[in-house]
Amino acid sequence: MIRFVSIIIFSFFLIPSLYAQKNISLKKRFKEVAASIKSASNQENIERILLDSLNAQTTTYKVKAEGYNLCAQLQHSLNNSYNTKAYLKQNLDTLKLYNSIFKIYKYSLLSDSFDVEEKFEEKNIRLRKIHRKNLLGGGLFHLKKSLWAEAYKYFDMYLQTSISEQDSVQSRVAYWASVCGMNENNPYHVLEHLPTAMLFSTEKEKSALKEYEARSYLSLEDTVSWLSILEECVELYPEKNYFFLNLMDYYIQHGEIEKGIAKTDSLLRCNSDQAMYWHAKSMFALSADDFENCLTMSEECLKRDTLNVDALYNKGISLLNISANEASAAKRKILFRRALEPFEKLRLLVPHDVVRWAMPLYRIYLNLNMGDKFEEMDSLLEQQNIHLDTNGSSTNHRQDINNANPLHKHLGTY
């Protein structure tokens, strides 16, 4: 019993002693940092040791506030030494130079977060202000090197620490941040500063940003927000194919044909020269097996865009389907001859897309008795492991349509 009491008494005196040793240790570390800043020596090692101490769970907020402020000052000193090297045209690691600036911001903000008494607030603000332009420079440096995630880190820090009202500079930085997010396939980074980016951007940039926003929501599987942006932007940015093609594709896939036709007709009344509007009309007609109307709409599209491969396909496939319902052999041959031109042109434009033009040309060459060319198509299809029946005049091409000609081929998603 006496021994047990002795242990308790010993522990009682030991605990304050341990805390005292820890406080002395941190005070010693702080002195070492101050000396290192003054002498500009052993700074990286001193910083690492100090950070280990600050990360301890028992370290108080007051001590952390001071410690992180010292870390920021240490990085400020390192940055000065890097700038001296640059001035003297000595070998300089530019990444280290900009990384020191980022760390000044990082540590000074950590200091602020623990500084309940606001003892170091002015010092931290002053440090950040000194390096504000260079923080932006760090973002641009990484942006030029296509280091998207790193560039975003600097732009995000710049925007998060802005204390003035939003201006054209912040809008430009936010635009770069969204571009970085898009290129690094990070939808959260795209969306974070997008409202600020929209404020002072040009109309062309705004249309690009809205596309980034739509793609980001789609990658996050937020179809409601994605669809809302498509419906908003299809009229705001008619020159941007992404909004219209995706919206019409959505209508087709969800059987909302009448809605799609109404929207397309509305857009055509404002601008009848947009080839993609006519192509959409042809697709709506195709989905309803209205081949005559599909043919007309495809030709309207080709008047405005002679190299539109989808319109060429729709024109040709409509003629083949019309021929399948034609009783007169002579008229069928005329239809096959008319279908020959768009499909041979399609072959020239997309030679790699063998299945898309080889199957229809197989039918056409067969029915027009073009033996050598038929044999060529038969061989190509054999290589693709596709076997067709030889009754070309009675074969309907609806299955070919569904597989070979969607309205919208996804323009790239996350």
C-alpha positions as CSV (number, residue, x, y, z in Angstrom):
1,M,0.0,0.0,0.0
2,I,2.8,2.4,0.9
3,R,4.5,1.6,-2.4
4,F,1.4,2.2,-4.4
5,V,0.9,5.7,-2.7
6,S,4.6,6.5,-3.5
7,I,4.0,5.7,-7.2
8,I,1.0,8.0,-7.3
9,I,2.9,10.8,-5.6
10,F,5.9,10.3,-7.9
11,S,3.6,10.4,-11.0
12,F,1.9,13.6,-9.7
13,F,5.3,15.4,-9.7
14,L,6.4,13.7,-13.0
15,I,3.5,14.9,-15.2
16,P,4.1,18.7,-14.8
17,S,7.8,17.9,-15.4
18,L,7.1,16.2,-18.7
19,Y,4.9,19.1,-19.8
20,A,7.7,21.5,-18.8
21,Q,10.2,19.5,-20.8
22,K,7.9,19.6,-23.9
23,N,7.5,23.4,-23.6
24,I,11.2,23.8,-23.2
25,S,11.7,21.6,-26.3
26,L,9.3,23.7,-28.4
27,K,10.8,26.9,-27.2
28,K,14.2,25.5,-28.1
29,R,12.8,24.6,-31.6
30,F,11.5,28.2,-32.0
31,K,14.9,29.6,-31.1
32,E,16.5,27.2,-33.6
33,V,14.1,28.4,-36.3
34,A,14.8,32.1,-35.5
35,A,18.5,31.4,-35.7
36,S,18.1,29.5,-38.9
37,I,16.1,32.4,-40.5
38,K,18.8,34.8,-39.4
39,S,21.7,32.7,-40.7
40,A,19.9,31.3,-43.7
41,S,21.4,27.8,-43.0
42,N,20.0,24.3,-42.4
43,Q,16.5,25.7,-43.0
44,E,14.8,22.7,-44.6
45,N,15.9,20.3,-41.9
46,I,14.9,22.7,-39.1
47,E,11.4,23.1,-40.7
48,R,10.9,19.3,-40.8
49,I,11.8,18.9,-37.1
50,L,9.5,21.8,-36.1
51,L,6.6,20.4,-38.1
52,D,7.0,17.0,-36.3
53,S,6.6,18.9,-33.0
54,L,3.6,20.9,-34.1
55,N,1.8,17.8,-35.4
56,A,1.8,16.3,-31.9
57,Q,-1.7,16.0,-30.4
58,T,-0.7,17.6,-27.2
59,T,0.6,20.8,-28.8
60,T,-1.7,23.8,-27.8
61,Y,-3.4,26.1,-30.3
62,K,-1.3,29.0,-29.0
63,V,1.9,27.2,-29.7
64,K,0.8,26.0,-33.1
65,A,-0.2,29.5,-34.1
66,E,3.3,30.7,-33.3
67,G,5.0,27.6,-34.8
68,Y,3.3,27.8,-38.2
69,N,4.0,31.6,-38.3
70,L,7.7,30.7,-37.9
71,C,7.4,28.1,-40.6
72,A,6.0,30.7,-43.0
73,Q,8.9,33.1,-42.0
74,L,11.3,30.3,-42.7
75,Q,9.9,29.7,-46.2
76,H,10.0,33.5,-46.8
77,S,13.7,33.4,-46.0
78,L,14.2,30.4,-48.3
79,N,12.3,32.3,-51.0
80,N,14.7,35.2,-50.6
81,S,17.7,33.0,-51.0
82,Y,16.1,31.5,-54.2
83,N,15.5,35.0,-55.6
84,T,19.1,35.9,-54.8
85,K,20.3,33.0,-56.9
86,A,18.0,34.0,-59.8
87,Y,19.4,37.6,-59.6
88,L,23.0,36.3,-59.7
89,K,22.0,34.0,-62.6
90,Q,23.0,30.9,-60.6
91,N,21.4,27.5,-61.0
92,L,18.0,27.7,-59.6
93,D,15.2,25.0,-59.1
94,T,12.2,27.1,-60.2
95,L,9.8,24.5,-58.7
96,K,11.4,25.0,-55.3
97,L,11.0,28.8,-55.7
98,Y,7.3,28.6,-56.4
99,N,6.8,25.8,-53.8
100,S,8.2,28.1,-51.1
101,I,5.6,30.7,-52.0
102,F,2.8,28.2,-51.7
103,K,4.2,27.0,-48.4
104,I,4.3,30.6,-47.1
105,Y,0.5,30.8,-47.8
106,K,-0.1,27.3,-46.4
107,Y,1.7,27.9,-43.1
108,S,0.4,31.4,-42.6
109,L,-3.2,30.2,-43.1
110,L,-2.6,27.4,-40.6
111,S,-1.2,29.9,-38.1
112,D,-4.4,32.0,-38.6
113,S,-6.6,29.0,-38.0
114,F,-5.0,28.3,-34.6
115,D,-4.5,32.0,-33.6
116,V,-7.5,32.5,-31.3
117,E,-5.9,35.6,-29.9
118,E,-5.1,37.0,-33.4
119,K,-1.6,37.6,-32.2
120,F,0.0,36.7,-35.6
121,E,-2.7,37.8,-37.9
122,E,-1.0,41.0,-39.1
123,K,2.3,39.2,-39.6
124,N,0.6,36.5,-41.7
125,I,-1.3,39.0,-43.8
126,R,1.8,40.9,-44.5
127,L,3.7,37.8,-45.5
128,R,1.0,36.8,-48.0
129,K,0.7,40.3,-49.4
130,I,4.5,40.3,-50.2
131,H,4.2,37.1,-52.3
132,R,0.7,37.6,-53.9
133,K,1.9,38.3,-57.4
134,N,4.4,35.4,-57.3
135,L,1.7,33.0,-56.1
136,L,-0.2,33.8,-59.3
137,G,3.1,33.4,-61.1
138,G,3.5,29.9,-59.7
139,G,0.1,29.0,-61.1
140,L,0.9,30.3,-64.6
141,F,4.3,28.6,-64.5
142,H,2.6,25.2,-64.0
143,L,-0.2,26.1,-66.4
144,K,2.3,26.7,-69.2
145,K,3.8,23.3,-68.5
146,S,0.4,21.6,-68.6
147,L,0.8,20.5,-64.9
148,W,-2.9,21.0,-64.4
149,A,-3.3,19.7,-60.8
150,E,-0.3,21.8,-59.6
151,A,-1.4,24.9,-61.4
152,Y,-4.9,24.5,-59.9
153,K,-3.4,24.4,-56.5
154,Y,-1.9,27.9,-56.9
155,F,-4.9,29.4,-58.5
156,D,-7.2,28.0,-55.9
157,M,-5.0,29.4,-53.1
158,Y,-5.0,32.8,-54.8
159,L,-8.8,32.9,-55.0
160,Q,-9.4,31.4,-51.5
161,T,-7.2,34.2,-50.0
162,S,-8.6,37.1,-52.0
163,I,-9.9,39.8,-49.6
164,S,-11.2,42.3,-52.2
165,E,-14.4,42.1,-54.2
166,Q,-14.4,40.0,-57.3
167,D,-12.7,41.7,-60.2
168,S,-11.5,41.0,-63.7
169,V,-8.2,39.5,-62.4
170,Q,-9.9,37.1,-60.1
171,S,-12.3,36.1,-62.9
172,R,-9.3,35.4,-65.1
173,V,-7.6,33.3,-62.4
174,A,-10.9,31.4,-61.9
175,Y,-11.1,30.8,-65.6
176,W,-7.7,29.2,-65.5
177,A,-8.6,27.2,-62.5
178,S,-11.7,25.8,-64.3
179,V,-9.5,25.0,-67.4
180,C,-7.1,23.1,-65.1
181,G,-9.9,21.2,-63.5
182,M,-11.2,20.1,-66.9
183,N,-7.8,19.0,-68.1
184,E,-7.1,17.0,-64.9
185,N,-10.5,15.4,-65.2
186,N,-11.6,16.7,-61.8
187,P,-15.2,17.9,-61.9
188,Y,-15.0,19.5,-58.4
189,H,-12.1,21.7,-59.5
190,V,-14.1,22.7,-62.6
191,L,-17.1,23.8,-60.5
192,E,-15.3,25.3,-57.5
193,H,-14.6,28.8,-59.0
194,L,-16.8,28.6,-62.1
195,P,-19.3,31.4,-61.1
196,T,-16.3,33.8,-60.6
197,A,-14.9,32.7,-63.9
198,M,-18.1,33.6,-65.7
199,L,-18.2,37.2,-64.4
200,F,-15.7,38.9,-66.7
201,S,-15.1,36.2,-69.4
202,T,-15.8,36.7,-73.1
203,E,-18.9,35.1,-74.7
204,K,-16.7,32.5,-76.3
205,E,-15.0,31.7,-72.9
206,K,-18.4,31.6,-71.2
207,S,-19.7,29.0,-73.7
208,A,-16.6,26.9,-73.0
209,L,-17.1,27.2,-69.3
210,K,-20.8,26.2,-69.5
211,E,-19.7,23.1,-71.5
212,Y,-17.2,22.3,-68.7
213,E,-19.9,22.7,-66.2
214,A,-22.3,20.4,-68.1
215,R,-19.6,17.8,-68.5
216,S,-18.7,18.0,-64.8
217,Y,-22.3,17.4,-63.7
218,L,-22.6,14.5,-66.1
219,S,-19.4,12.9,-64.7
220,L,-20.9,13.3,-61.2
221,E,-24.0,11.6,-62.5
222,D,-26.1,14.7,-61.8
223,T,-28.3,14.3,-64.8
224,V,-30.8,16.9,-63.7
225,S,-28.2,19.7,-63.5
226,W,-26.6,18.5,-66.8
227,L,-29.9,18.6,-68.6
228,S,-30.8,22.0,-67.2
229,I,-27.6,23.4,-68.5
230,L,-28.2,21.9,-72.0
231,E,-31.7,23.4,-72.1
232,E,-30.4,26.8,-70.9
233,C,-27.4,27.0,-73.3
234,V,-28.8,25.5,-76.5
235,E,-30.2,28.9,-77.4
236,L,-27.5,31.0,-75.6
237,Y,-24.7,29.4,-77.5
238,P,-26.0,28.1,-80.8
239,E,-22.5,27.8,-82.3
240,K,-21.6,25.3,-79.6
241,N,-22.5,21.8,-80.9
242,Y,-22.1,20.2,-77.5
243,F,-25.4,21.5,-76.0
244,F,-27.6,20.9,-79.0
245,L,-26.3,17.5,-79.9
246,N,-26.4,16.2,-76.4
247,L,-29.9,17.6,-75.8
248,M,-31.3,16.1,-79.0
249,D,-29.6,12.8,-78.3
250,Y,-31.3,12.8,-74.9
251,Y,-34.7,13.4,-76.4
252,I,-34.2,10.6,-78.9
253,Q,-33.0,8.1,-76.3
254,H,-35.9,9.0,-74.0
255,G,-38.5,8.9,-76.7
256,E,-39.2,12.7,-76.4
257,I,-39.3,13.1,-80.1
258,E,-42.1,15.8,-80.2
259,K,-40.1,17.9,-77.7
260,G,-37.0,17.6,-79.7
261,I,-38.8,18.5,-83.0
262,A,-40.4,21.6,-81.3
263,K,-37.0,22.8,-79.9
264,T,-35.3,22.2,-83.3
265,D,-38.0,24.1,-85.2
266,S,-37.7,27.0,-82.8
267,L,-34.0,27.2,-83.4
268,L,-34.4,26.9,-87.1
269,R,-36.7,29.9,-87.1
270,C,-33.9,31.9,-85.6
271,N,-31.1,30.4,-87.7
272,S,-31.9,28.2,-90.7
273,D,-28.2,28.0,-91.7
274,Q,-27.1,25.7,-88.9
275,A,-26.5,22.3,-90.5
276,M,-26.8,20.4,-87.2
277,Y,-30.4,21.5,-86.8
278,W,-31.3,19.9,-90.1
279,H,-29.4,16.8,-89.2
280,A,-31.4,16.6,-85.9
281,K,-34.6,16.8,-88.0
282,S,-33.4,14.0,-90.1
283,M,-32.7,11.9,-87.1
284,F,-36.1,12.5,-85.6
285,A,-37.6,11.4,-89.0
286,L,-35.4,8.4,-89.1
287,S,-36.4,7.3,-85.6
288,A,-40.1,7.5,-86.8
289,D,-39.3,5.5,-90.0
290,D,-40.2,8.5,-92.0
291,F,-37.6,7.9,-94.7
292,E,-38.9,10.4,-97.2
293,N,-38.7,13.2,-94.6
294,C,-35.3,12.0,-93.4
295,L,-34.0,12.2,-97.0
296,T,-35.3,15.8,-97.4
297,M,-33.8,16.9,-94.0
298,S,-30.5,15.2,-94.8
299,E,-30.2,17.0,-98.1
300,E,-31.0,20.3,-96.4
301,C,-28.1,19.6,-94.0
302,L,-25.8,18.7,-96.9
303,K,-26.6,22.0,-98.6
304,R,-25.0,23.7,-95.6
305,D,-22.3,21.2,-94.8
306,T,-21.3,19.0,-97.8
307,L,-18.9,16.9,-95.7
308,N,-21.3,16.0,-92.9
309,V,-20.7,12.3,-92.7
310,D,-23.9,11.6,-90.6
311,A,-26.1,13.4,-93.1
312,L,-24.5,11.4,-95.9
313,Y,-25.3,8.3,-94.0
314,N,-28.8,9.3,-93.3
315,K,-29.4,10.3,-97.0
316,G,-28.0,6.9,-98.2
317,I,-29.8,4.8,-95.7
318,S,-33.1,6.6,-96.3
319,L,-32.8,5.8,-100.0
320,L,-32.1,2.1,-99.3
321,N,-35.1,1.9,-97.0
322,I,-37.4,3.6,-99.6
323,S,-36.1,1.1,-102.2
324,A,-37.1,-1.8,-99.9
325,N,-40.7,-0.7,-100.1
326,E,-40.7,0.0,-103.9
327,A,-42.5,-2.5,-106.1
328,S,-41.0,-1.4,-109.4
329,A,-37.6,-3.0,-110.1
330,A,-36.6,0.0,-112.4
331,K,-37.4,2.5,-109.7
332,R,-35.4,0.4,-107.1
333,K,-32.4,0.6,-109.4
334,I,-32.7,4.4,-109.6
335,L,-32.9,4.6,-105.8
336,F,-29.8,2.3,-105.5
337,R,-27.9,4.5,-107.9
338,R,-28.8,7.6,-105.9
339,A,-27.7,5.9,-102.7
340,L,-24.3,5.0,-104.3
341,E,-23.0,8.6,-104.2
342,P,-23.4,9.4,-100.5
343,F,-22.0,6.0,-99.4
344,E,-19.0,6.2,-101.7
345,K,-18.3,9.7,-100.5
346,L,-18.7,8.4,-96.9
347,R,-16.1,5.8,-97.6
348,L,-13.6,8.5,-98.7
349,L,-14.3,10.7,-95.7
350,V,-14.2,7.9,-93.0
351,P,-12.2,5.0,-94.5
352,H,-11.5,3.6,-91.1
353,D,-15.3,3.2,-90.3
354,V,-15.6,0.1,-92.5
355,V,-18.8,-1.3,-91.0
356,R,-20.7,2.0,-91.5
357,W,-20.2,2.1,-95.3
358,A,-19.3,-1.5,-96.3
359,M,-22.7,-3.0,-95.4
360,P,-24.7,-0.5,-97.4
361,L,-22.3,-0.6,-100.4
362,Y,-22.5,-4.4,-100.3
363,R,-26.3,-4.1,-100.9
364,I,-25.9,-1.5,-103.6
365,Y,-23.2,-3.2,-105.6
366,L,-25.1,-6.5,-105.4
367,N,-28.3,-4.9,-106.7
368,L,-26.6,-2.9,-109.4
369,N,-24.6,-6.0,-110.6
370,M,-21.3,-4.3,-109.9
371,G,-19.4,-7.6,-109.6
372,D,-15.8,-6.5,-108.8
373,K,-16.9,-3.9,-106.3
374,F,-19.3,-6.3,-104.7
375,E,-16.5,-8.9,-104.3
376,E,-14.4,-6.2,-102.6
377,M,-17.2,-5.4,-100.1
378,D,-17.8,-9.1,-99.5
379,S,-14.1,-9.6,-98.6
380,L,-14.0,-6.5,-96.3
381,L,-17.1,-7.7,-94.4
382,E,-15.6,-11.2,-94.2
383,Q,-12.6,-9.6,-92.5
384,Q,-14.9,-7.9,-90.1
385,N,-16.6,-11.2,-89.4
386,I,-20.0,-9.9,-90.7
387,H,-22.2,-12.1,-92.8
388,L,-25.1,-10.7,-94.7
389,D,-27.9,-12.4,-96.7
390,T,-27.9,-11.7,-100.5
391,N,-31.5,-10.5,-100.7
392,G,-30.5,-6.8,-100.7
393,S,-33.7,-5.5,-102.3
394,S,-35.9,-6.7,-99.4
395,T,-33.7,-6.0,-96.5
396,N,-34.7,-3.1,-94.2
397,H,-31.8,-1.1,-92.7
398,R,-33.3,0.0,-89.4
399,Q,-30.8,-2.1,-87.5
400,D,-28.0,-0.5,-89.4
401,I,-29.3,2.9,-88.5
402,N,-29.4,2.3,-84.8
403,N,-25.9,1.0,-84.7
404,A,-24.1,3.2,-87.2
405,N,-25.6,6.7,-86.8
406,P,-26.3,8.1,-83.4
407,L,-27.1,11.8,-83.4
408,H,-24.4,12.5,-81.0
409,K,-21.1,10.7,-80.5
410,H,-20.0,11.7,-77.0
411,L,-17.5,14.5,-77.3
412,G,-15.5,13.3,-74.4
413,T,-16.4,12.7,-70.8
414,Y,-14.6,12.2,-67.6
